[in-house]
Amino acid sequence: MSILETLLVAIALGCDAFAVGLGVGTRFCSPRQVFRLSFHFGLFQFLMPLLGWFLGKNLSGIALQWGPWIAAGLLFFIGAKMAYESFQTKEPEACEIADPTRGLSLVVLSLATSVDALGVGISLGIMGHNLFLSALCIGLVACAMTWIAMKLGNRLTQKFGRRMEMAGAFILIAIALRLLLM
């Protein structure tokens, strides 16, 4: 696979990370939150192709079967909570809002956005490509796309206010529904 083909695969795999980053960035965009989400999305996008190659087709089927359900549930929950909070008249306390860039939410979101990379890893390994360099490219692109999306989501929220937060919530819910309908 050429460098251009690898880059195109990385961009395609990074689209979920971009969409989630855009939605999360409408509400959570401190430098630490941007770093955490971007770093973890990039790390998981890097590791999943490697894991896919090492696990083989039999075990990856289990992960591909249950992963979308877990990811969809979490994305739907976060999106619904953000939508609900966007209709509130008072500004919620910082402790009332669960930060999706921390803890189990961060891990599940990272897994959710990188499940496709597991299958790509199996394919790349079978085709005999340099798996490490391809995985590195995929991880770096996902990290960059997430960072850009979070900054963009935050800027749009500053310009359009609560309406953008609602749009971010709907993006997360749409991704959850897409995961369930795949």
Secondary structure, 3 states (H helix, E strand, C coil): CCHHHHHHHHHHHHHHHHHHHHHHHCCCCCHHHHHHHHHHHHHHHHHHHHHHHHHHHHHHHHHHHHHHHHHHHHHHHHHHHHHHHHCCCCCCCHHHCCCCCCHHHHHHHHHHHHHHHHHHHHHHHHHCCCHHHHHHHHHHHHHHHHHHHHHHHHHHHHHHCHHHHHHHHHHHHHHHHHHHHC
